[in-house]
Amino acid sequence: MPPFDDWNIIDEEEEQELQDAAFFEGKRDVILFCIDCSESMHELRDDPNYEDVKTSHLLTALEAAMQIQKKKVIVGPNDSVGIVLFNTTRSSETKNHATEIKKNSFVYQPITIISAPAIQELIQLLDAAREDPDLLKSTFPPLKGKKMPMGDVFTSCNWVLRDGAPKTASKRVFLITDDDNPHPGSKQLVTSARTTLLDLTQSGVQIEPFFIATPEKPFEPSKFYSSVLLPNVLNDENEDTGVLPESISITRIDDLLSQMRFHEVPKRAMFSIPFQLADGFVISIKGYGLVTEQRKGTYKYFVDLGDRMEVANSRTVYVDEDQQAEVDKTEMLYGMALGGAPVEDVSDDEGEGVDTVCRAVPSGKRPFYTADEIKSFRTLDLEPGIKLLGFKDRTELAFEDNVKHSVFIYPDELKYSGSKRTFAALLKKMIEKKKIGLVLALTRRNTAPVFCAMLPQAESGEEGGWNDPAGFHIIPLPFADDIRAAPLDQAFRAPDELKDAARVWIDKLCVKDGAYPPDSYPNPALAYHNAQLQASAFREEFDPEAFEDLTRPKYDMIHKRAGNLMKEWKRGLLTDESANIVPVTTGSKRKADVSVDEAEIRSKHEVGALAKLRVDQLKDFLKSKSQPVSGKKAELIERVSDWLDAH
């Protein structure tokens, strides 16, 4: 019988039971870099990476935007990026851009899908700016004597995103500035900036600020931005309070990139569904996958037309073999290889129920179901959502219950007003009482509902500016069929002397800070593949020798620090009796594959050696040719010979 999922998955493009990789390929991310072009951003400084070269904060910000775009060429080719500069006297009309834009702002790069030519144009500008330090100031003249109102900046961002960003994409603005108080003493401009920013966020746009500070000019968000920007944190007492990100002390492009990479990874929601706390009591939440396996990008098929290459688009067509005609997908039925042995002379209408909710299937007939019935089986006629069933003590959640990746949920205020406060209150009480929730979750329309544990997580800060947000982890609980017992009740134990000897060299090789930072070790195979693609996209030479595999162990350091200790431990291991005992395991042997193909059977027929085949081999061959399989071996041999002679 084919696997379960072979018959019960309905291939509808918009309602597939999608795995992470395929799902994320369909979600788009839009980043709009909004960069300050004021006089202080143009101020020249010594470049720490190049001798006798001048740089500026504007050059650093543009280079960071270029690096993010180069990365997205490989990992997010369907994403879009744009660049808007403000506090400049350059007009957008010179760029022939159709978007309406406020005065003193300039659209350098309209929001378009990532493309190598647009990035190369930016690279050429940056290279020319290093040769001529005054090029950026002449290309984007700074506004002198005054500043552009921040309300107009947010309005311009809103218009650019409205005209260029796909409606279903996640939209973010990376605001880069070094001015901590653009409107000193003007309450009207502060109120205007806050109002226009609220309009921007209500349209689904998230602001990610990057504040640039120097030892000579520190950045204090409390002067202006703490009263304008709304931090995205859970707070059940006052929604307007929170901590804005600290300013970045920029001396190198790496400083800005290291901060930007935390925020650049698109927070693509896997689902947005209602969360039912009780009858008639519903809030809205979004779910995010915390761990997703990164794979090589999907390739496309091309057709060589001689003078050009065209992308070959594929589609699935169902054909009726008898009529050789295409069958409409809505007319397809789904069946299972179930039922008893075929029975002769059974009428098709036998056993059909009359005035009953059941469908009777005659013996020997296969049951068929419509697409809607298959969906009903899978979802139990439930709509997507999470339903709270009750609570248990935190200690009831065992380690072995984590059989699948959890999903992190966070409130969505746009669909149900008050979701954030209700979510925060539930989270706070569950943390205080050390409880977990039991929920029934159906996250997508074409998936099966599962029972899950809802584990609360309090907000926690770490060094480096990375915070674990407050929210719930939805952990799918295993069914009884998923649980297995370990094959050994008790294993051999090493003596204390051997364990102490191993502990000594293990302590010498511990990871720094006692934790493994996964974001410091990219997948080497994926990184090598992406580096080649990036070099090809930008027509650069790829040097395999220059590629560094960060996961490769530092063998010299290992031997230097723990080599002698490991040799001493291995000598003790060889003399220990328990380490050289091999436990006897009783396992079921896999049945050998004894099937034979048609070519081998035909060769035996030609030399008159069909009698050397076994009965089950003869029956398998006859069954594959739709021939009867009853009778003794001599009858089977005769039947096989007749078929081979006729074909």
C-alpha positions as CSV (number, residue, x, y, z in Angstrom):
1,M,0.0,0.0,0.0
2,P,1.3,3.5,-0.7
3,P,2.2,5.7,2.2
4,F,-0.6,7.5,3.9
5,D,0.2,10.9,2.5
6,D,0.2,9.6,-1.1
7,W,-3.6,9.5,-1.3
8,N,-4.8,12.1,1.1
9,I,-2.9,15.2,0.0
10,I,-4.9,17.4,-2.4
11,D,-2.6,19.3,-4.7
12,E,-4.2,22.7,-4.6
13,E,-1.7,25.5,-5.2
14,E,-3.0,27.8,-2.5
15,E,-4.0,25.2,0.0
16,Q,-1.1,22.7,0.1
17,E,0.2,21.3,3.3
18,L,3.4,23.1,2.9
19,Q,6.8,22.3,4.4
20,D,9.0,25.2,5.5
21,A,11.2,25.6,2.4
22,A,8.3,25.6,-0.1
23,F,6.2,27.9,2.1
24,F,9.0,30.5,2.6
25,E,9.8,30.6,-1.1
26,G,6.3,32.0,-1.7
27,K,6.5,34.7,1.0
28,R,8.2,38.0,0.0
29,D,10.1,40.5,2.1
30,V,10.5,44.2,1.3
31,I,13.2,46.4,2.9
32,L,13.3,50.1,2.3
33,F,16.5,51.8,3.4
34,C,15.7,55.3,4.6
35,I,19.1,57.0,5.0
36,D,19.8,60.5,6.4
37,C,21.8,62.7,4.0
38,S,22.4,65.6,6.3
39,E,25.8,67.5,6.6
40,S,26.9,65.4,9.5
41,M,26.3,62.1,7.5
42,H,28.6,63.6,4.8
43,E,31.4,64.5,7.2
44,L,34.6,62.8,6.1
45,R,36.5,60.4,8.4
46,D,39.5,58.1,8.0
47,D,38.5,54.7,6.6
48,P,39.7,52.0,8.9
49,N,39.9,49.4,6.1
50,Y,41.7,51.4,3.4
51,E,44.8,53.5,3.9
52,D,44.7,57.1,2.8
53,V,41.0,56.8,2.0
54,K,38.2,58.9,3.4
55,T,34.8,57.6,4.3
56,S,31.6,59.0,5.8
57,H,28.5,57.7,7.6
58,L,26.5,58.0,4.4
59,L,29.1,55.8,2.5
60,T,29.0,53.3,5.3
61,A,25.2,53.1,5.3
62,L,25.1,52.7,1.5
63,E,27.7,50.0,1.6
64,A,25.6,48.2,4.3
65,A,22.6,48.4,2.0
66,M,24.7,47.0,-0.9
67,Q,25.9,44.1,1.2
68,I,22.4,43.2,2.3
69,Q,21.3,43.2,-1.3
70,K,24.2,41.0,-2.4
71,K,23.2,38.5,0.2
72,K,19.6,38.6,-0.9
73,V,20.5,37.8,-4.5
74,I,21.1,34.2,-3.3
75,V,18.9,33.7,-0.2
76,G,16.0,35.9,-1.1
77,P,15.8,36.4,-4.9
78,N,12.0,37.1,-4.7
79,D,12.5,39.9,-2.1
80,S,12.5,43.6,-2.9
81,V,14.8,46.4,-1.7
82,G,14.7,50.2,-2.2
83,I,16.7,53.2,-1.0
84,V,15.3,56.6,-0.1
85,L,17.6,59.5,1.0
86,F,16.3,62.4,3.0
87,N,17.6,65.8,4.0
88,T,19.0,66.3,0.4
89,T,18.3,69.0,-2.1
90,R,18.4,66.5,-5.0
91,S,15.0,66.1,-6.7
92,S,13.4,62.7,-7.5
93,E,12.4,63.9,-10.9
94,T,15.9,63.4,-12.2
95,K,15.5,59.7,-11.5
96,N,12.3,59.5,-13.6
97,H,10.5,57.9,-10.7
98,A,6.7,57.9,-10.8
99,T,6.1,57.8,-7.0
100,E,4.9,61.1,-5.4
101,I,7.6,62.1,-3.0
102,K,7.9,64.9,-0.4
103,K,10.4,67.7,-1.0
104,N,14.0,67.2,0.2
105,S,13.8,63.4,-0.2
106,F,15.2,61.4,-3.1
107,V,14.4,57.9,-4.3
108,Y,17.8,56.6,-5.3
109,Q,16.6,53.0,-5.8
110,P,12.9,52.4,-6.3
111,I,11.5,49.2,-4.7
112,T,12.1,46.4,-7.2
113,I,12.9,42.7,-7.0
114,I,16.6,42.1,-6.3
115,S,18.7,42.3,-9.4
116,A,22.4,42.2,-10.1
117,P,22.5,45.3,-12.4
118,A,21.0,47.5,-9.8
119,I,23.4,46.3,-7.2
120,Q,26.4,46.8,-9.6
121,E,25.3,50.4,-10.2
122,L,25.5,51.0,-6.4
123,I,28.9,49.2,-6.2
124,Q,30.2,51.5,-9.0
125,L,29.0,54.6,-7.1
126,L,30.7,53.4,-3.9
127,D,34.0,52.6,-5.7
128,A,33.9,56.1,-7.3
129,A,33.1,57.6,-3.9
130,R,36.3,56.1,-2.4
131,E,38.3,57.6,-5.2
132,D,36.6,61.0,-4.9
133,P,35.6,61.7,-1.3
134,D,33.4,64.7,-2.4
135,L,31.4,62.6,-4.9
136,L,28.5,61.7,-2.6
137,K,28.2,65.3,-1.4
138,S,27.9,66.5,-5.0
139,T,25.6,63.7,-6.0
140,F,23.3,64.0,-3.0
141,P,23.7,67.6,-1.9
142,P,22.8,68.0,1.8
143,L,20.1,70.3,3.0
144,K,21.7,73.2,4.8
145,G,20.4,75.3,7.6
146,K,17.3,73.2,8.3
147,K,16.0,69.6,8.5
148,M,13.3,67.8,6.7
149,P,10.3,67.1,9.0
150,M,10.3,63.5,10.1
151,G,6.6,63.3,9.4
152,D,7.3,64.0,5.7
153,V,10.1,61.3,5.8
154,F,7.6,58.7,7.0
155,T,5.0,59.9,4.5
156,S,7.5,59.5,1.7
157,C,8.3,56.0,2.9
158,N,4.6,55.2,3.0
159,W,4.1,56.4,-0.6
160,V,7.2,54.5,-1.9
161,L,6.1,51.3,-0.3
162,R,2.5,51.8,-1.4
163,D,3.5,52.0,-5.1
164,G,6.3,49.4,-5.2
165,A,5.8,46.8,-2.5
166,P,3.5,43.7,-3.1
167,K,0.5,43.8,-0.9
168,T,1.1,40.4,0.7
169,A,4.8,41.0,1.5
170,S,6.2,41.8,4.9
171,K,7.3,45.4,4.7
172,R,10.1,47.1,6.8
173,V,11.9,50.4,6.9
174,F,15.5,50.6,8.0
175,L,15.9,54.1,9.3
176,I,19.6,55.1,9.5
177,T,20.5,58.5,11.0
178,D,23.0,60.2,13.3
179,D,20.8,63.1,14.4
180,D,19.2,62.4,17.7
181,N,17.1,65.6,17.7
182,P,16.0,66.8,14.3
183,H,13.3,69.2,15.6
184,P,14.4,70.8,18.8
185,G,11.6,72.7,20.6
186,S,8.9,71.9,18.1
187,K,6.1,69.9,19.6
188,Q,4.0,70.3,16.5
189,L,6.6,68.5,14.3
190,V,6.9,65.7,17.0
191,T,3.2,65.2,17.0
192,S,3.1,65.2,13.2
193,A,5.9,62.6,13.0
194,R,4.1,60.4,15.5
195,T,0.8,60.6,13.6
196,T,2.4,59.8,10.2
197,L,4.4,56.9,11.7
198,L,1.2,55.5,13.2
199,D,-0.3,55.6,9.7
200,L,2.7,53.8,8.4
201,T,2.6,51.0,11.0
202,Q,-1.1,50.5,10.6
203,S,-0.5,49.7,6.9
204,G,1.6,46.8,8.0
205,V,5.1,48.4,7.9
206,Q,7.6,47.9,10.7
207,I,10.3,50.5,11.5
208,E,13.8,49.2,12.4
209,P,15.9,52.2,13.6
210,F,19.8,52.2,13.4
211,F,21.2,55.1,15.4
212,I,24.8,56.1,14.6
213,A,26.9,57.5,17.4
214,T,30.5,58.6,17.6
215,P,32.7,59.5,20.6
216,E,32.4,63.1,19.7
217,K,28.7,63.0,19.1
218,P,26.8,60.5,21.2
219,F,23.2,59.6,20.2
220,E,20.5,60.1,22.8
221,P,17.1,58.6,21.7
222,S,15.3,60.2,24.6
223,K,15.6,63.7,22.9
224,F,13.2,62.8,20.0
225,Y,12.8,59.2,18.9
226,S,11.6,57.7,22.2
227,S,8.5,59.8,22.0
228,V,7.9,59.0,18.3
229,L,8.9,55.4,17.7
230,L,6.7,52.7,19.3
231,P,8.8,49.7,20.4
232,N,7.4,46.4,19.5
233,V,7.2,44.8,22.9
234,L,4.5,43.3,25.1
235,N,3.6,45.4,28.0
236,D,0.3,45.1,29.7
237,E,0.5,48.3,31.7
238,N,1.4,50.9,29.1
239,E,1.7,50.1,25.5
240,D,3.8,53.1,24.7
241,T,6.7,52.3,27.0
242,G,9.7,50.3,26.0
243,V,13.4,50.5,25.3
244,L,14.6,51.6,21.9
245,P,17.7,50.0,20.4
246,E,21.0,51.4,21.6
247,S,23.0,53.6,19.2
248,I,25.7,52.0,17.1
249,S,29.2,53.3,17.5
250,I,30.4,53.0,13.9
251,T,34.0,52.8,13.0
252,R,33.7,50.0,10.4
253,I,31.1,48.7,8.0
254,D,31.1,45.5,10.0
255,D,29.7,47.3,13.0
256,L,26.6,48.3,11.1
257,L,26.3,45.0,9.2
258,S,26.5,43.0,12.4
259,Q,23.6,45.0,13.9
260,M,21.7,44.9,10.6
261,R,21.9,41.2,10.1
262,F,19.9,40.6,13.3
263,H,17.1,42.6,11.8
264,E,17.5,41.7,8.1
265,V,16.3,38.2,8.5
266,P,12.7,38.4,7.5
267,K,10.2,37.6,10.2
268,R,7.9,35.8,7.9
269,A,4.8,34.6,9.7
270,M,3.9,31.0,9.0
271,F,0.2,31.6,9.8
272,S,-2.2,34.3,11.1
273,I,-5.2,32.7,12.9
274,P,-7.6,33.3,15.7
275,F,-6.8,32.1,19.2
276,Q,-10.0,31.0,21.1
277,L,-9.6,31.3,24.9
278,A,-13.2,30.5,25.6
279,D,-16.6,30.5,23.9
280,G,-17.0,34.0,22.3
281,F,-13.6,35.1,23.6
282,V,-11.1,35.3,20.7
283,I,-7.9,37.1,20.0
284,S,-5.6,37.0,16.9
285,I,-2.1,35.6,16.8
286,K,0.7,35.1,14.3
287,G,3.0,32.0,14.3
288,Y,6.7,32.1,13.5
289,G,9.1,29.1,12.8
290,L,12.2,29.4,14.9
291,V,14.2,26.7,13.1
292,T,14.1,26.3,9.3
293,E,16.5,24.2,7.3
294,Q,18.2,26.3,4.6
295,R,18.6,24.6,1.3
296,K,20.0,25.5,-2.1
297,G,17.6,27.6,-4.1
298,T,15.2,25.9,-6.5
299,Y,16.5,25.8,-10.1
300,K,14.5,26.4,-13.2
301,Y,14.4,24.6,-16.6
302,F,15.4,26.6,-19.7
303,V,14.8,26.0,-23.4
304,D,17.6,26.8,-25.8
305,L,15.9,28.6,-28.7
306,G,19.2,29.3,-30.5
307,D,19.4,33.0,-30.2
308,R,18.1,33.1,-26.6
309,M,17.2,31.1,-23.6
310,E,13.6,31.0,-22.3
311,V,12.3,29.7,-19.0
312,A,10.3,26.5,-19.3
313,N,7.2,26.7,-17.2
314,S,5.9,23.3,-16.0
315,R,2.3,22.3,-15.2
316,T,0.5,19.1,-14.2
317,V,-2.2,17.7,-16.5
318,Y,-4.4,14.6,-15.8
319,V,-5.3,12.6,-18.9
320,D,-7.9,9.9,-19.4
321,E,-6.1,7.0,-21.0
322,D,-9.1,5.6,-22.7
323,Q,-10.3,8.8,-24.3
324,Q,-6.9,10.5,-24.4
325,A,-8.5,13.7,-23.2
326,E,-7.5,16.1,-20.4
327,V,-9.5,15.7,-17.3
328,D,-10.7,18.6,-15.2
329,K,-9.1,18.6,-11.8
330,T,-12.4,19.2,-10.1
331,E,-13.7,15.9,-11.5
332,M,-10.9,13.9,-9.9
333,L,-11.7,11.4,-7.2
334,Y,-9.3,10.0,-4.6
335,G,-9.2,6.3,-3.6
336,M,-7.3,3.9,-1.4
337,A,-6.1,0.4,-2.1
338,L,-8.4,-1.2,0.4
339,G,-11.2,-3.8,0.4
340,G,-11.4,-7.6,0.1
341,A,-10.4,-9.8,-2.8
342,P,-12.1,-9.1,-6.2
343,V,-15.5,-10.7,-6.5
344,E,-16.9,-11.6,-9.9
345,D,-20.4,-10.7,-11.0
346,V,-21.1,-7.9,-8.5
347,S,-23.3,-5.2,-9.8
348,D,-22.2,-1.6,-9.4
349,D,-25.3,-0.5,-7.7
350,E,-25.3,-3.4,-5.2
351,G,-25.2,-2.2,-1.6
352,E,-25.9,1.4,-2.3
353,G,-27.6,2.9,0.7
354,V,-31.0,4.6,0.4
355,D,-31.8,7.6,2.7
356,T,-28.7,7.1,4.8
357,V,-25.7,9.2,5.6
358,C,-23.3,6.3,5.0
359,R,-22.0,5.2,1.6
360,A,-22.0,1.4,1.2
361,V,-19.1,0.0,-0.8
362,P,-19.6,-3.5,-2.3
363,S,-17.1,-6.2,-1.5
364,G,-14.1,-6.0,-3.8
365,K,-14.8,-2.4,-4.8
366,R,-12.5,0.5,-3.9
367,P,-13.9,3.4,-1.9
368,F,-13.6,6.8,-3.6
369,Y,-13.8,10.3,-2.1
370,T,-14.2,13.8,-3.5
371,A,-11.7,16.5,-2.7
372,D,-14.0,18.1,-0.2
373,E,-14.5,14.8,1.6
374,I,-10.7,14.3,1.9
375,K,-10.4,17.8,3.3
376,S,-13.1,17.0,5.8
377,F,-11.3,13.8,6.9
378,R,-8.1,15.7,7.4
379,T,-9.4,18.8,9.3
380,L,-12.4,17.1,11.0
381,D,-14.4,20.0,9.6
382,L,-12.5,22.5,11.8
383,E,-11.5,26.0,10.7
384,P,-7.9,27.1,11.2
385,G,-7.3,28.3,14.7
386,I,-6.0,27.5,18.2
387,K,-8.4,26.5,20.9
388,L,-7.3,26.6,24.6
389,L,-8.5,23.4,26.3
390,G,-7.0,23.8,29.8
391,F,-3.9,24.1,31.9
392,K,-1.3,21.8,33.5
393,D,1.7,22.2,35.8
394,R,5.0,23.1,34.0
395,T,6.5,19.8,35.3
396,E,4.0,17.8,33.3
397,L,5.8,18.7,30.1
398,A,8.6,16.0,29.6
399,F,11.7,16.4,27.6
400,E,10.7,13.5,25.3
401,D,7.5,15.4,24.4
402,N,9.6,17.5,22.0
403,V,9.3,15.4,18.9
404,K,8.8,18.2,16.4
405,H,9.9,21.8,16.0
406,S,7.9,24.2,18.1
407,V,6.2,27.3,16.7
408,F,6.4,30.7,18.4
409,I,3.2,32.7,18.6
410,Y,2.8,36.4,19.1
411,P,-0.4,38.6,19.2
412,D,-1.7,40.4,16.1
413,E,-3.3,43.6,17.1
414,L,-4.5,44.5,13.5
415,K,-7.2,41.8,13.3
416,Y,-8.6,41.9,16.9
417,S,-8.2,45.1,18.9
418,G,-7.0,44.2,22.5
419,S,-5.2,41.0,21.4
420,K,-1.9,42.3,22.7
421,R,-3.2,43.2,26.2
422,T,-5.1,39.9,26.6
423,F,-2.1,37.9,25.3
424,A,0.2,39.7,27.7
425,A,-2.1,39.1,30.7
426,L,-2.4,35.4,30.0
427,L,1.3,35.1,29.6
428,K,2.1,36.9,32.8
429,K,-0.3,34.7,34.9
430,M,0.9,31.5,33.4
431,I,4.6,32.4,34.2
432,E,3.6,33.4,37.7
433,K,1.7,30.1,38.4
434,K,4.3,28.0,36.4
435,K,1.6,26.5,34.2
436,I,1.5,25.3,30.6
437,G,-1.6,25.3,28.4
438,L,-3.1,22.5,26.4
439,V,-4.4,23.5,23.0
440,L,-5.9,22.1,19.9
441,A,-4.2,23.6,16.9
442,L,-5.1,23.7,13.2
443,T,-2.7,26.1,11.6
444,R,-3.6,25.7,7.9
445,R,-6.7,24.7,6.0
446,N,-5.3,21.5,4.6
447,T,-3.5,20.1,7.7
448,A,-4.7,17.8,10.4
449,P,-5.4,19.2,13.9
450,V,-2.9,18.3,16.6
451,F,-2.8,18.6,20.4
452,C,-0.1,20.9,21.5
453,A,1.5,22.2,24.7
454,M,1.6,25.9,25.1
455,L,4.8,26.9,26.9
456,P,5.1,30.5,28.1
457,Q,8.4,32.4,27.6
458,A,9.3,35.6,29.5
459,E,11.3,38.3,27.7
460,S,15.0,38.1,28.5
461,G,17.9,40.2,27.3
462,E,21.4,39.0,26.3
463,E,24.7,40.6,25.6
464,G,25.0,42.0,22.1
465,G,21.5,43.5,22.0
466,W,19.6,40.3,21.1
467,N,16.5,39.7,23.2
468,D,14.3,36.7,23.5
469,P,10.8,38.1,23.1
470,A,7.8,37.3,25.3
471,G,5.3,34.9,23.9
472,F,4.3,31.2,23.8
473,H,5.9,28.2,22.2
474,I,3.4,25.8,20.6
475,I,4.9,22.3,21.0
476,P,3.2,19.4,19.1
477,L,2.6,16.6,21.5
478,P,3.4,13.0,20.4
479,F,0.6,10.4,19.9
480,A,0.9,7.0,21.6
481,D,2.1,5.5,18.3
482,D,5.1,7.9,18.2
483,I,6.6,6.8,21.5
484,R,9.2,4.1,21.5
485,A,11.0,2.4,24.3
486,A,14.8,2.2,24.4
487,P,16.1,-1.3,23.3
488,L,18.5,-1.5,26.4
489,D,17.2,-1.2,29.9
490,Q,20.7,-1.0,31.3
491,A,24.0,-0.4,29.6
492,F,27.6,-1.1,30.7
493,R,29.0,1.7,32.9
494,A,32.6,3.0,32.7
495,P,34.6,3.0,36.0
496,D,35.1,6.3,37.7
497,E,38.8,6.4,36.8
498,L,38.0,6.3,33.1
499,K,35.3,8.9,33.4
500,D,37.6,11.3,35.3
501,A,40.3,10.8,32.6
502,A,37.8,11.7,29.9
503,R,36.5,14.7,31.8
504,V,40.0,16.3,31.9
505,W,40.4,16.5,28.1
506,I,36.7,17.3,27.5
507,D,37.1,20.4,29.8
508,K,40.1,21.5,27.7
509,L,37.9,21.5,24.5
510,C,34.8,23.2,25.8
511,V,33.1,25.7,23.5
512,K,33.7,29.4,24.4
513,D,31.2,30.6,27.1
514,G,29.8,27.0,27.4
515,A,27.3,27.4,24.5
516,Y,27.2,26.7,20.8
517,P,26.3,29.9,18.9
518,P,24.6,28.5,15.7
519,D,24.6,32.0,14.0
520,S,28.4,31.9,14.0
521,Y,28.7,28.7,12.0
522,P,27.0,28.8,8.6
523,N,26.4,25.6,6.7
524,P,29.7,25.2,4.7
525,A,28.1,23.4,1.7
526,L,25.4,26.0,1.4
527,A,27.9,28.9,1.9
528,Y,30.3,27.5,-0.7
529,H,27.4,27.1,-3.2
530,N,26.1,30.6,-2.5
531,A,29.6,32.1,-2.8
532,Q,29.9,30.6,-6.3
533,L,26.5,31.9,-7.4
534,Q,27.2,35.4,-6.0
535,A,30.5,35.5,-7.9
536,S,28.7,34.4,-11.1
537,A,25.9,36.9,-10.6
538,F,28.3,39.9,-10.3
539,R,30.8,38.5,-12.9
540,E,33.6,38.2,-10.2
541,E,36.3,35.6,-10.1
542,F,35.6,32.9,-7.5
543,D,38.7,31.6,-5.6
544,P,38.0,28.2,-4.0
545,E,41.1,28.6,-1.9
546,A,39.8,31.8,-0.3
547,F,36.7,30.1,1.0
548,E,36.8,29.4,4.8
549,D,34.9,26.6,6.4
550,L,34.2,27.8,9.9
551,T,32.9,24.4,11.0
552,R,36.3,22.7,10.3
553,P,37.9,21.7,13.6
554,K,41.2,23.4,14.5
555,Y,43.2,20.2,14.8
556,D,46.5,21.8,15.7
557,M,44.9,23.6,18.6
558,I,43.1,20.4,19.7
559,H,46.3,18.3,19.7
560,K,48.2,21.0,21.5
561,R,45.7,21.5,24.3
562,A,44.4,17.9,24.8
563,G,46.5,15.5,22.7
564,N,48.5,13.9,25.5
565,L,45.4,13.7,27.8
566,M,43.5,11.9,25.0
567,K,46.3,9.4,24.4
568,E,46.4,8.7,28.2
569,W,42.6,8.2,28.2
570,K,42.7,5.8,25.2
571,R,45.4,3.7,26.9
572,G,43.1,3.3,29.9
573,L,40.2,2.5,27.6
574,L,42.1,-0.4,26.0
575,T,42.8,-2.0,29.4
576,D,39.2,-1.6,30.7
577,E,37.1,-4.8,30.4
578,S,33.7,-3.2,30.2
579,A,34.7,-1.1,27.2
580,N,35.6,-4.2,25.1
581,I,32.3,-6.1,25.7
582,V,29.9,-6.1,22.7
583,P,26.3,-6.7,23.9
584,V,24.3,-9.3,22.0
585,T,21.4,-7.7,20.3
586,T,18.4,-9.6,19.0
587,G,16.9,-8.0,16.0
588,S,14.7,-9.1,13.1
589,K,16.6,-9.7,9.9
590,R,15.4,-7.9,6.8
591,K,13.9,-10.2,4.2
592,A,16.2,-10.6,1.2
593,D,15.1,-9.2,-2.1
594,V,14.5,-12.3,-4.3
595,S,12.5,-10.6,-7.1
596,V,13.5,-11.2,-10.7
597,D,12.9,-9.0,-13.7
598,E,11.3,-9.9,-17.0
599,A,14.7,-10.1,-18.9
600,E,16.0,-12.8,-16.5
601,I,12.7,-14.8,-16.7
602,R,12.8,-14.6,-20.5
603,S,16.4,-15.8,-20.6
604,K,15.5,-18.8,-18.4
605,H,12.6,-19.5,-20.7
606,E,14.9,-19.5,-23.8
607,V,17.1,-22.2,-22.2
608,G,14.2,-24.2,-20.7
609,A,15.2,-23.3,-17.1
610,L,11.9,-21.8,-15.8
611,A,11.7,-24.7,-13.3
612,K,14.6,-23.2,-11.4
613,L,12.4,-20.2,-10.4
614,R,10.4,-20.3,-7.1
615,V,6.6,-20.3,-7.0
616,D,6.4,-16.8,-5.5
617,Q,8.7,-15.5,-8.3
618,L,6.4,-17.0,-10.9
619,K,3.3,-15.6,-9.3
620,D,4.8,-12.1,-9.0
621,F,5.6,-12.2,-12.8
622,L,2.1,-13.4,-13.7
623,K,0.5,-10.9,-11.4
624,S,2.4,-8.1,-13.1
625,K,1.1,-9.2,-16.4
626,S,-2.6,-9.5,-15.1
627,Q,-2.5,-13.3,-15.5
628,P,-4.2,-15.8,-13.1
629,V,-1.9,-17.0,-10.3
630,S,-3.8,-20.1,-9.1
631,G,-2.6,-23.7,-9.7
632,K,0.5,-25.8,-9.1
633,K,4.0,-24.9,-10.1
634,A,3.8,-26.8,-13.4
635,E,0.7,-24.9,-14.3
636,L,2.4,-21.6,-13.5
637,I,5.4,-22.5,-15.6
638,E,3.2,-23.3,-18.5
639,R,1.2,-20.1,-18.1
640,V,4.5,-18.1,-18.1
641,S,5.8,-19.9,-21.2
642,D,2.5,-19.2,-23.1
643,W,2.7,-15.5,-22.2
644,L,6.4,-15.2,-23.3
645,D,5.7,-17.0,-26.5
646,A,2.8,-14.7,-27.3
647,H,4.8,-11.6,-26.5
